[in-house]
Amino acid sequence: MTDTPKLKMRSWLFAPGDSERKMQKASDSEADIVLLDLEDSVMPENKPEARRLVSAFIAARSDRHRIWVRINPITSEFAEDDLAAIMPSAPGGILLPKSEGSCDPERLDQLLTQHEETHGIEPGSTRVAALVTETPHAMFHTGDYENVPRLVAMSWGAEDLSSAIGASVQFQPNGQYMPVFELARSLCLLGAVAAGAAPIETIQADFRDLDGLRERALMVRSQGYRGMLAIHPAQVPVINQAFTPSEAELDKARAVIAAFAANPGAGTVGVDGAMLDRPHLALAHALLASAED
């Protein structure tokens, strides 16, 4: 058995699975993870051909650990056909949409285990991320994902949720999300951290507004998010930079760690005129660890 490659999770770039050109463009980008889509961007009549294209595309890649597939919801009529088509090519991971609680990725784990055994893939090596706020029911189960096998990340979405609840407006006049969508963002963050998974921010639909994207990415990172979904290659460098600690941040984290190391047993220390306690030490260690991923 070989170790599963370590994976950065700052940028997750979608590409429709029925377009070889767009899949190639996405994989040529600097995205940490490329998400080949078999769900919303592919019409039902095109799904069989999209499965064939996605499977062939993955099989030809040497970097399959970063080539993931968004399948259709696990309760849909399409999901098992998606997995049957793509798993022989050993994608790096699966993005599970419209997850409504731990039972959905647990069912996915069972199916992946069967496919890994059938196709000689290292057991448990196919990672899973879940979209956990796309239905009203799902919103009440974002805290249910602890100990779910394979789960490494959780994200949220506003589009399907707005459709499900009949919301015609997602944003306030100032550009911020309406309260129900801010709630979804918060529940995803809390649920992911509780589950030991990386919280991943949802897309920004206006791919031309790179300044707004940078501001938003930095804001959600400051709240605990570890990465962000993207819909256009131009968004990837902005997202990668926003979720990469700066040298100034790293220097400050090292100073905090050094201050506590110089004062063993102290509950608080002074750094640059501020009194810091043990939670600041934990944040400093987490920041340095994130830079090593």
Phi and psi restraints in degrees (value plus and minus 20) as a CYANA .aco file:
   2 THR   PHI    -131.7   -91.7
   2 THR   PSI     133.9   173.9
   3 ASP   PHI     -91.4   -51.4
   3 ASP   PSI     121.5   161.5
   4 THR   PHI     -87.9   -47.9
   4 THR   PSI     109.6   149.6
   5 PRO   PHI     -78.0   -38.0
   5 PRO   PSI     124.2   164.2
   6 LYS   PHI     -88.6   -48.6
   6 LYS   PSI     124.3   164.3
   7 LEU   PHI    -153.7  -113.7
   7 LEU   PSI     106.3   146.3
   8 LYS   PHI     -95.4   -55.4
   8 LYS   PSI     131.3   171.3
   9 MET   PHI    -155.4  -115.4
   9 MET   PSI      16.7    56.7
  10 ARG   PHI     -95.4   -55.4
  10 ARG   PSI     -70.9   -30.9
  11 SER   PHI    -140.2  -100.2
  11 SER   PSI     113.0   153.0
  12 TRP   PHI    -145.3  -105.3
  12 TRP   PSI      86.1   126.1
  13 LEU   PHI    -123.5   -83.5
  13 LEU   PSI     101.6   141.6
  14 PHE   PHI     -97.8   -57.8
  14 PHE   PSI     127.7   167.7
  15 ALA   PHI    -167.0  -127.0
  15 ALA   PSI     114.4   154.4
  16 PRO   PHI     -85.2   -45.2
  16 PRO   PSI     115.7   155.7
  17 GLY   PHI     -93.6   -53.6
  17 GLY   PSI     -27.3    12.7
  18 ASP   PHI    -121.2   -81.2
  18 ASP   PSI      -5.6    34.4
  19 SER   PHI    -149.2  -109.2
  19 SER   PSI      84.8   124.8
  20 GLU   PHI     -81.4   -41.4
  20 GLU   PSI     -58.1   -18.1
  21 ARG   PHI     -82.5   -42.5
  21 ARG   PSI     -66.4   -26.4
  22 LYS   PHI     -90.9   -50.9
  22 LYS   PSI     -55.1   -15.1
  23 MET   PHI     -83.7   -43.7
  23 MET   PSI     -61.5   -21.5
  24 GLN   PHI     -85.5   -45.5
  24 GLN   PSI     -63.4   -23.4
  25 LYS   PHI     -81.7   -41.7
  25 LYS   PSI     -61.2   -21.2
  26 ALA   PHI     -85.6   -45.6
  26 ALA   PSI     -63.0   -23.0
  27 SER   PHI     -91.4   -51.4
  27 SER   PSI     -43.6    -3.6
  28 ASP   PHI     -99.0   -59.0
  28 ASP   PSI     -29.9    10.1
  29 SER   PHI     -97.6   -57.6
  29 SER   PSI     159.0   199.0
  30 GLU   PHI    -110.2   -70.2
  30 GLU   PSI      -4.9    35.1
  31 ALA   PHI     -80.2   -40.2
  31 ALA   PSI     115.2   155.2
  32 ASP   PHI     -84.0   -44.0
  32 ASP   PSI     -60.0   -20.0
  33 ILE   PHI    -152.6  -112.6
  33 ILE   PSI     112.2   152.2
  34 VAL   PHI    -123.4   -83.4
  34 VAL   PSI     105.9   145.9
  35 LEU   PHI    -127.3   -87.3
  35 LEU   PSI      82.7   122.7
  36 LEU   PHI    -102.5   -62.5
  36 LEU   PSI     103.2   143.2
  37 ASP   PHI    -119.0   -79.0
  37 ASP   PSI     106.6   146.6
  38 LEU   PHI    -130.2   -90.2
  38 LEU   PSI     -18.2    21.8
  39 GLU   PHI    -119.5   -79.5
  39 GLU   PSI    -124.7   -84.7
  40 ASP   PHI     -84.4   -44.4
  40 ASP   PSI     -51.4   -11.4
  41 SER   PHI    -103.6   -63.6
  41 SER   PSI     -21.3    18.7
  42 VAL   PHI    -141.2  -101.2
  42 VAL   PSI     101.7   141.7
  43 MET   PHI     -87.3   -47.3
  43 MET   PSI     131.3   171.3
  44 PRO   PHI     -72.3   -32.3
  44 PRO   PSI     -60.7   -20.7
  45 GLU   PHI     -89.9   -49.9
  45 GLU   PSI     -37.6     2.4
  46 ASN   PHI    -117.5   -77.5
  46 ASN   PSI     -24.6    15.4
  47 LYS   PHI     -83.4   -43.4
  47 LYS   PSI     -61.6   -21.6
  48 PRO   PHI     -78.6   -38.6
  48 PRO   PSI     -64.1   -24.1
  49 GLU   PHI     -87.5   -47.5
  49 GLU   PSI     -58.4   -18.4
  50 ALA   PHI     -82.4   -42.4
  50 ALA   PSI     -60.5   -20.5
  51 ARG   PHI     -79.9   -39.9
  51 ARG   PSI     -62.9   -22.9
  52 ARG   PHI     -83.6   -43.6
  52 ARG   PSI     -64.8   -24.8
  53 LEU   PHI     -84.2   -44.2
  53 LEU   PSI     -63.4   -23.4
  54 VAL   PHI     -85.2   -45.2
  54 VAL   PSI     -64.3   -24.3
  55 SER   PHI     -81.6   -41.6
  55 SER   PSI     -64.3   -24.3
  56 ALA   PHI     -86.8   -46.8
  56 ALA   PSI     -57.2   -17.2
  57 PHE   PHI     -84.6   -44.6
  57 PHE   PSI     -66.0   -26.0
  58 ILE   PHI     -84.2   -44.2
  58 ILE   PSI     -62.8   -22.8
  59 ALA   PHI     -80.6   -40.6
  59 ALA   PSI     -47.2    -7.2
  60 ALA   PHI    -107.6   -67.6
  60 ALA   PSI     -23.1    16.9
  61 ARG   PHI    -114.1   -74.1
  61 ARG   PSI     125.7   165.7
  62 SER   PHI    -113.5   -73.5
  62 SER   PSI     -28.5    11.5
  63 ASP   PHI    -133.3   -93.3
  63 ASP   PSI      25.0    65.0
  64 ARG   PHI     -82.0   -42.0
  64 ARG   PSI     -41.2    -1.2
  65 HIS   PHI     -81.9   -41.9
  65 HIS   PSI     -44.9    -4.9
  66 ARG   PHI    -122.5   -82.5
  66 ARG   PSI     -18.7    21.3
  67 ILE   PHI    -121.0   -81.0
  67 ILE   PSI      86.7   126.7
  68 TRP   PHI    -129.3   -89.3
  68 TRP   PSI     149.3   189.3
  69 VAL   PHI    -150.8  -110.8
  69 VAL   PSI     109.4   149.4
  70 ARG   PHI    -107.5   -67.5
  70 ARG   PSI      90.4   130.4
  71 ILE   PHI    -103.3   -63.3
  71 ILE   PSI     159.8   199.8
  72 ASN   PHI    -101.4   -61.4
  72 ASN   PSI     142.5   182.5
  73 PRO   PHI     -71.3   -31.3
  73 PRO   PSI     124.4   164.4
  74 ILE   PHI     -84.0   -44.0
  74 ILE   PSI     -42.2    -2.2
  75 THR   PHI    -111.0   -71.0
  75 THR   PSI     -19.6    20.4
  76 SER   PHI    -104.6   -64.6
  76 SER   PSI     150.8   190.8
  77 GLU   PHI     -95.9   -55.9
  77 GLU   PSI     -29.2    10.8
  78 PHE   PHI    -120.1   -80.1
  78 PHE   PSI     -41.8    -1.8
  79 ALA   PHI     -80.7   -40.7
  79 ALA   PSI     -66.8   -26.8
  80 GLU   PHI     -87.4   -47.4
  80 GLU   PSI     -54.7   -14.7
  81 ASP   PHI     -86.8   -46.8
  81 ASP   PSI     -56.8   -16.8
  82 ASP   PHI     -77.4   -37.4
  82 ASP   PSI     -71.1   -31.1
  83 LEU   PHI     -85.5   -45.5
  83 LEU   PSI     -59.8   -19.8
  84 ALA   PHI     -81.7   -41.7
  84 ALA   PSI     -53.0   -13.0
  85 ALA   PHI     -99.9   -59.9
  85 ALA   PSI     -59.3   -19.3
  86 ILE   PHI    -116.0   -76.0
  86 ILE   PSI     -46.2    -6.2
  87 MET   PHI     -86.4   -46.4
  87 MET   PSI     -49.3    -9.3
  88 PRO   PHI     -79.0   -39.0
  88 PRO   PSI     -43.2    -3.2
  89 SER   PHI    -108.8   -68.8
  89 SER   PSI     -25.3    14.7
  90 ALA   PHI      38.5    78.5
  90 ALA   PSI      45.9    85.9
  91 PRO   PHI     -84.4   -44.4
  91 PRO   PSI     138.6   178.6
  92 GLY   PHI     -89.2   -49.2
  92 GLY   PSI     -48.6    -8.6
  93 GLY   PHI    -189.5  -149.5
  93 GLY   PSI     153.3   193.3
  94 ILE   PHI    -145.5  -105.5
  94 ILE   PSI     111.4   151.4
  95 LEU   PHI    -117.9   -77.9
  95 LEU   PSI      99.3   139.3
  96 LEU   PHI    -118.9   -78.9
  96 LEU   PSI      93.0   133.0
  97 PRO   PHI    -104.9   -64.9
  97 PRO   PSI     140.8   180.8
  98 LYS   PHI      31.2    71.2
  98 LYS   PSI      19.2    59.2
  99 SER   PHI     -90.8   -50.8
  99 SER   PSI     113.1   153.1
 100 GLU   PHI    -133.7   -93.7
 100 GLU   PSI       0.6    40.6
 101 GLY   PHI     122.4   162.4
 101 GLY   PSI     157.3   197.3
 102 SER   PHI     -82.1   -42.1
 102 SER   PSI     -44.3    -4.3
 103 CYS   PHI     -82.4   -42.4
 103 CYS   PSI     -49.7    -9.7
 104 ASP   PHI     -92.1   -52.1
 104 ASP   PSI     -72.9   -32.9
 105 PRO   PHI     -87.6   -47.6
 105 PRO   PSI     -44.1    -4.1
 106 GLU   PHI     -87.9   -47.9
 106 GLU   PSI     -59.3   -19.3
 107 ARG   PHI     -85.7   -45.7
 107 ARG   PSI     -61.4   -21.4
 108 LEU   PHI     -80.4   -40.4
 108 LEU   PSI     -61.4   -21.4
 109 ASP   PHI     -77.5   -37.5
 109 ASP   PSI     -62.5   -22.5
 110 GLN   PHI     -81.0   -41.0
 110 GLN   PSI     -63.8   -23.8
 111 LEU   PHI     -88.4   -48.4
 111 LEU   PSI     -60.6   -20.6
 112 LEU   PHI     -84.3   -44.3
 112 LEU   PSI     -59.0   -19.0
 113 THR   PHI     -79.8   -39.8
 113 THR   PSI     -62.1   -22.1
 114 GLN   PHI     -83.7   -43.7
 114 GLN   PSI     -63.9   -23.9
 115 HIS   PHI     -88.6   -48.6
 115 HIS   PSI     -59.0   -19.0
 116 GLU   PHI     -81.1   -41.1
 116 GLU   PSI     -62.8   -22.8
 117 GLU   PHI     -84.3   -44.3
 117 GLU   PSI     -62.7   -22.7
 118 THR   PHI     -85.1   -45.1
 118 THR   PSI     -58.0   -18.0
 119 HIS   PHI    -125.4   -85.4
 119 HIS   PSI      -8.0    32.0
 120 GLY   PHI      47.7    87.7
 120 GLY   PSI      12.1    52.1
 121 ILE   PHI    -113.5   -73.5
 121 ILE   PSI     122.2   162.2
 122 GLU   PHI     -72.6   -32.6
 122 GLU   PSI     106.2   146.2
 123 PRO   PHI     -78.0   -38.0
 123 PRO   PSI     110.9   150.9
 124 GLY   PHI      58.8    98.8
 124 GLY   PSI     -17.4    22.6
 125 SER   PHI    -100.1   -60.1
 125 SER   PSI     -36.9     3.1
 126 THR   PHI    -103.0   -63.0
 126 THR   PSI      87.8   127.8
 127 ARG   PHI     -95.9   -55.9
 127 ARG   PSI     145.2   185.2
 128 VAL   PHI    -155.7  -115.7
 128 VAL   PSI     117.6   157.6
 129 ALA   PHI    -142.6  -102.6
 129 ALA   PSI     131.7   171.7
 130 ALA   PHI    -149.5  -109.5
 130 ALA   PSI     119.5   159.5
 131 LEU   PHI    -111.8   -71.8
 131 LEU   PSI      97.3   137.3
 132 VAL   PHI    -137.1   -97.1
 132 VAL   PSI     -10.3    29.7
 133 THR   PHI    -153.9  -113.9
 133 THR   PSI       6.4    46.4
 134 GLU   PHI    -108.0   -68.0
 134 GLU   PSI     -25.6    14.4
 135 THR   PHI    -154.3  -114.3
 135 THR   PSI     136.3   176.3
 136 PRO   PHI     -76.8   -36.8
 136 PRO   PSI     -61.1   -21.1
 137 HIS   PHI     -80.8   -40.8
 137 HIS   PSI     -61.8   -21.8
 138 ALA   PHI     -80.7   -40.7
 138 ALA   PSI     -53.0   -13.0
 139 MET   PHI     -79.8   -39.8
 139 MET   PSI     -51.0   -11.0
 140 PHE   PHI    -103.3   -63.3
 140 PHE   PSI     -20.8    19.2
 141 HIS   PHI    -146.3  -106.3
 141 HIS   PSI      -0.5    39.5
 142 THR   PHI     -87.9   -47.9
 142 THR   PSI     -36.6     3.4
 143 GLY   PHI    -115.9   -75.9
 143 GLY   PSI      -6.9    33.1
 144 ASP   PHI    -117.7   -77.7
 144 ASP   PSI     -14.6    25.4
 145 TYR   PHI    -115.9   -75.9
 145 TYR   PSI     -16.2    23.8
 146 GLU   PHI     -81.4   -41.4
 146 GLU   PSI     115.8   155.8
 147 ASN   PHI      49.6    89.6
 147 ASN   PSI      -4.2    35.8
 148 VAL   PHI     -93.5   -53.5
 148 VAL   PSI     106.1   146.1
 149 PRO   PHI     -80.2   -40.2
 149 PRO   PSI     123.6   163.6
 150 ARG   PHI      54.7    94.7
 150 ARG   PSI     -35.0     5.0
 151 LEU   PHI     -90.9   -50.9
 151 LEU   PSI      98.7   138.7
 152 VAL   PHI    -136.1   -96.1
 152 VAL   PSI     -34.1     5.9
 153 ALA   PHI    -175.1  -135.1
 153 ALA   PSI     133.4   173.4
 154 MET   PHI    -155.3  -115.3
 154 MET   PSI     117.9   157.9
 155 SER   PHI    -153.4  -113.4
 155 SER   PSI     156.0   196.0
 156 TRP   PHI    -154.4  -114.4
 156 TRP   PSI     148.5   188.5
 157 GLY   PHI    -167.4  -127.4
 157 GLY   PSI     124.7   164.7
 158 ALA   PHI    -117.6   -77.6
 158 ALA   PSI     -49.6    -9.6
 159 GLU   PHI     -85.2   -45.2
 159 GLU   PSI     -72.9   -32.9
 160 ASP   PHI     -86.5   -46.5
 160 ASP   PSI     -55.9   -15.9
 161 LEU   PHI     -85.8   -45.8
 161 LEU   PSI     -62.5   -22.5
 162 SER   PHI     -82.6   -42.6
 162 SER   PSI     -59.2   -19.2
 163 SER   PHI     -85.0   -45.0
 163 SER   PSI     -61.7   -21.7
 164 ALA   PHI     -85.8   -45.8
 164 ALA   PSI     -55.0   -15.0
 165 ILE   PHI    -117.4   -77.4
 165 ILE   PSI     -23.8    16.2
 166 GLY   PHI      59.3    99.3
 166 GLY   PSI       8.3    48.3
 167 ALA   PHI    -108.3   -68.3
 167 ALA   PSI      99.5   139.5
 168 SER   PHI    -108.2   -68.2
 168 SER   PSI     -32.6     7.4
 169 VAL   PHI    -149.5  -109.5
 169 VAL   PSI     107.7   147.7
 170 GLN   PHI    -118.9   -78.9
 170 GLN   PSI     -45.7    -5.7
 171 PHE   PHI    -139.2   -99.2
 171 PHE   PSI     125.2   165.2
 172 GLN   PHI     -96.7   -56.7
 172 GLN   PSI     146.1   186.1
 173 PRO   PHI     -77.0   -37.0
 173 PRO   PSI     -48.2    -8.2
 174 ASN   PHI    -102.8   -62.8
 174 ASN   PSI     -16.4    23.6
 175 GLY   PHI      71.9   111.9
 175 GLY   PSI     -28.8    11.2
 176 GLN   PHI    -100.2   -60.2
 176 GLN   PSI     134.3   174.3
 177 TYR   PHI     -85.0   -45.0
 177 TYR   PSI     129.9   169.9
 178 MET   PHI     -82.9   -42.9
 178 MET   PSI     137.6   177.6
 179 PRO   PHI     -74.0   -34.0
 179 PRO   PSI     -59.5   -19.5
 180 VAL   PHI     -85.3   -45.3
 180 VAL   PSI     -52.7   -12.7
 181 PHE   PHI     -99.5   -59.5
 181 PHE   PSI     -52.7   -12.7
 182 GLU   PHI     -83.0   -43.0
 182 GLU   PSI     -56.4   -16.4
 183 LEU   PHI     -81.9   -41.9
 183 LEU   PSI     -63.3   -23.3
 184 ALA   PHI     -80.4   -40.4
 184 ALA   PSI     -63.7   -23.7
 185 ARG   PHI     -80.2   -40.2
 185 ARG   PSI     -63.9   -23.9
 186 SER   PHI     -88.4   -48.4
 186 SER   PSI     -62.2   -22.2
 187 LEU   PHI     -84.8   -44.8
 187 LEU   PSI     -57.9   -17.9
 188 CYS   PHI     -82.9   -42.9
 188 CYS   PSI     -65.9   -25.9
 189 LEU   PHI     -78.9   -38.9
 189 LEU   PSI     -69.9   -29.9
 190 LEU   PHI     -86.0   -46.0
 190 LEU   PSI     -62.3   -22.3
 191 GLY   PHI     -83.9   -43.9
 191 GLY   PSI     -60.4   -20.4
 192 ALA   PHI     -86.0   -46.0
 192 ALA   PSI     -66.6   -26.6
 193 VAL   PHI     -82.6   -42.6
 193 VAL   PSI     -61.2   -21.2
 194 ALA   PHI     -82.4   -42.4
 194 ALA   PSI     -51.3   -11.3
 195 ALA   PHI    -108.3   -68.3
 195 ALA   PSI     -24.5    15.5
 196 GLY   PHI      54.1    94.1
 196 GLY   PSI       4.1    44.1
 197 ALA   PHI    -129.8   -89.8
 197 ALA   PSI     141.1   181.1
 198 ALA   PHI    -100.5   -60.5
 198 ALA   PSI     105.8   145.8
 199 PRO   PHI     -99.0   -59.0
 199 PRO   PSI     110.0   150.0
 200 ILE   PHI    -141.7  -101.7
 200 ILE   PSI     103.7   143.7
 201 GLU   PHI     -87.1   -47.1
 201 GLU   PSI     130.6   170.6
 202 THR   PHI     -96.2   -56.2
 202 THR   PSI     158.6   198.6
 203 ILE   PHI     -89.7   -49.7
 203 ILE   PSI     139.8   179.8
 204 GLN   PHI    -130.0   -90.0
 204 GLN   PSI      95.8   135.8
 205 ALA   PHI     -87.0   -47.0
 205 ALA   PSI     -54.8   -14.8
 206 ASP   PHI    -100.8   -60.8
 206 ASP   PSI      71.2   111.2
 207 PHE   PHI     -95.2   -55.2
 207 PHE   PSI     -29.6    10.4
 208 ARG   PHI    -104.0   -64.0
 208 ARG   PSI     -40.2    -0.2
 209 ASP   PHI    -106.4   -66.4
 209 ASP   PSI      57.4    97.4
 210 LEU   PHI     -95.1   -55.1
 210 LEU   PSI     -49.6    -9.6
 211 ASP   PHI     -86.6   -46.6
 211 ASP   PSI     -63.5   -23.5
 212 GLY   PHI     -84.7   -44.7
 212 GLY   PSI     -56.7   -16.7
 213 LEU   PHI     -82.9   -42.9
 213 LEU   PSI     -65.3   -25.3
 214 ARG   PHI     -80.4   -40.4
 214 ARG   PSI     -65.2   -25.2
 215 GLU   PHI     -81.8   -41.8
 215 GLU   PSI     -63.6   -23.6
 216 ARG   PHI     -87.6   -47.6
 216 ARG   PSI     -63.5   -23.5
 217 ALA   PHI     -82.0   -42.0
 217 ALA   PSI     -62.6   -22.6
 218 LEU   PHI     -85.3   -45.3
 218 LEU   PSI     -56.8   -16.8
 219 MET   PHI     -84.9   -44.9
 219 MET   PSI     -69.1   -29.1
 220 VAL   PHI     -90.3   -50.3
 220 VAL   PSI     -52.0   -12.0
 221 ARG   PHI     -82.4   -42.4
 221 ARG   PSI     -59.1   -19.1
 222 SER   PHI     -85.0   -45.0
 222 SER   PSI     -40.7    -0.7
 223 GLN   PHI    -113.6   -73.6
 223 GLN   PSI     -25.4    14.6
 224 GLY   PHI     102.8   142.8
 224 GLY   PSI     -27.9    12.1
 225 TYR   PHI     -88.4   -48.4
 225 TYR   PSI     128.1   168.1
 226 ARG   PHI    -127.8   -87.8
 226 ARG   PSI     -31.0     9.0
 227 GLY   PHI    -191.6  -151.6
 227 GLY   PSI    -195.1  -155.1
 228 MET   PHI    -172.7  -132.7
 228 MET   PSI     124.1   164.1
 229 LEU   PHI     -95.6   -55.6
 229 LEU   PSI     129.2   169.2
 230 ALA   PHI    -154.7  -114.7
 230 ALA   PSI     132.9   172.9
 231 ILE   PHI    -139.2   -99.2
 231 ILE   PSI     -21.8    18.2
 232 HIS   PHI    -167.1  -127.1
 232 HIS   PSI     120.4   160.4
 233 PRO   PHI     -77.0   -37.0
 233 PRO   PSI     -48.1    -8.1
 234 ALA   PHI     -84.6   -44.6
 234 ALA   PSI     -42.3    -2.3
 235 GLN   PHI     -98.4   -58.4
 235 GLN   PSI     -41.7    -1.7
 236 VAL   PHI     -83.1   -43.1
 236 VAL   PSI     -69.8   -29.8
 237 PRO   PHI     -81.0   -41.0
 237 PRO   PSI     -55.5   -15.5
 238 VAL   PHI     -85.0   -45.0
 238 VAL   PSI     -65.1   -25.1
 239 ILE   PHI     -85.3   -45.3
 239 ILE   PSI     -65.3   -25.3
 240 ASN   PHI     -78.7   -38.7
 240 ASN   PSI     -63.8   -23.8
 241 GLN   PHI     -86.0   -46.0
 241 GLN   PSI     -62.2   -22.2
 242 ALA   PHI     -83.7   -43.7
 242 ALA   PSI     -53.6   -13.6
 243 PHE   PHI    -118.8   -78.8
 243 PHE   PSI      -6.5    33.5
 244 THR   PHI    -127.1   -87.1
 244 THR   PSI     101.3   141.3
 245 PRO   PHI     -78.6   -38.6
 245 PRO   PSI     117.1   157.1
 246 SER   PHI     -96.9   -56.9
 246 SER   PSI     145.4   185.4
 247 GLU   PHI     -82.6   -42.6
 247 GLU   PSI     -55.5   -15.5
 248 ALA   PHI     -83.5   -43.5
 248 ALA   PSI     -61.5   -21.5
 249 GLU   PHI     -84.6   -44.6
 249 GLU   PSI     -62.3   -22.3
 250 LEU   PHI     -85.7   -45.7
 250 LEU   PSI     -60.4   -20.4
 251 ASP   PHI     -82.7   -42.7
 251 ASP   PSI     -60.8   -20.8
 252 LYS   PHI     -85.0   -45.0
 252 LYS   PSI     -61.8   -21.8
 253 ALA   PHI     -82.3   -42.3
 253 ALA   PSI     -62.2   -22.2
 254 ARG   PHI     -83.0   -43.0
 254 ARG   PSI     -57.4   -17.4
 255 ALA   PHI     -85.7   -45.7
 255 ALA   PSI     -58.5   -18.5
 256 VAL   PHI     -84.6   -44.6
 256 VAL   PSI     -66.3   -26.3
 257 ILE   PHI     -83.0   -43.0
 257 ILE   PSI     -61.5   -21.5
 258 ALA   PHI     -84.6   -44.6
 258 ALA   PSI     -57.8   -17.8
 259 ALA   PHI     -84.8   -44.8
 259 ALA   PSI     -62.1   -22.1
 260 PHE   PHI     -89.4   -49.4
 260 PHE   PSI     -57.2   -17.2
 261 ALA   PHI     -84.2   -44.2
 261 ALA   PSI     -51.7   -11.7
 262 ALA   PHI     -98.8   -58.8
 262 ALA   PSI     -32.0     8.0
 263 ASN   PHI    -150.0  -110.0
 263 ASN   PSI      45.8    85.8
 264 PRO   PHI     -79.9   -39.9
 264 PRO   PSI     114.9   154.9
 265 GLY   PHI      68.4   108.4
 265 GLY   PSI     -28.4    11.6
 266 ALA   PHI     -96.5   -56.5
 266 ALA   PSI     119.2   159.2
 267 GLY   PHI    -104.1   -64.1
 267 GLY   PSI     -46.0    -6.0
 268 THR   PHI    -158.6  -118.6
 268 THR   PSI     130.7   170.7
 269 VAL   PHI    -158.7  -118.7
 269 VAL   PSI     139.9   179.9
 270 GLY   PHI    -119.6   -79.6
 270 GLY   PSI     110.1   150.1
 271 VAL   PHI    -156.1  -116.1
 271 VAL   PSI      99.6   139.6
 272 ASP   PHI      33.1    73.1
 272 ASP   PSI      20.1    60.1
 273 GLY   PHI      63.4   103.4
 273 GLY   PSI     -19.1    20.9
 274 ALA   PHI    -134.2   -94.2
 274 ALA   PSI     123.8   163.8
 275 MET   PHI    -110.0   -70.0
 275 MET   PSI     101.6   141.6
 276 LEU   PHI    -136.9   -96.9
 276 LEU   PSI     124.0   164.0
 277 ASP   PHI    -132.5   -92.5
 277 ASP   PSI    -193.0  -153.0
 278 ARG   PHI     -79.5   -39.5
 278 ARG   PSI     -55.9   -15.9
 279 PRO   PHI     -77.8   -37.8
 279 PRO   PSI     -53.2   -13.2
 280 HIS   PHI     -86.2   -46.2
 280 HIS   PSI     -54.1   -14.1
 281 LEU   PHI     -85.4   -45.4
 281 LEU   PSI     -63.0   -23.0
 282 ALA   PHI     -82.2   -42.2
 282 ALA   PSI     -60.9   -20.9
 283 LEU   PHI     -83.8   -43.8
 283 LEU   PSI     -59.6   -19.6
 284 ALA   PHI     -83.4   -43.4
 284 ALA   PSI     -64.8   -24.8
 285 HIS   PHI     -82.7   -42.7
 285 HIS   PSI     -61.9   -21.9
 286 ALA   PHI     -83.4   -43.4
 286 ALA   PSI     -58.5   -18.5
 287 LEU   PHI     -83.9   -43.9
 287 LEU   PSI     -66.3   -26.3
 288 LEU   PHI     -83.2   -43.2
 288 LEU   PSI     -57.8   -17.8
 289 ALA   PHI     -85.2   -45.2
 289 ALA   PSI     -58.1   -18.1
 290 SER   PHI     -85.8   -45.8
 290 SER   PSI     -51.3   -11.3
 291 ALA   PHI     -92.5   -52.5
 291 ALA   PSI     -39.7     0.3
 292 GLU   PHI    -110.2   -70.2
 292 GLU   PSI     -32.3     7.7
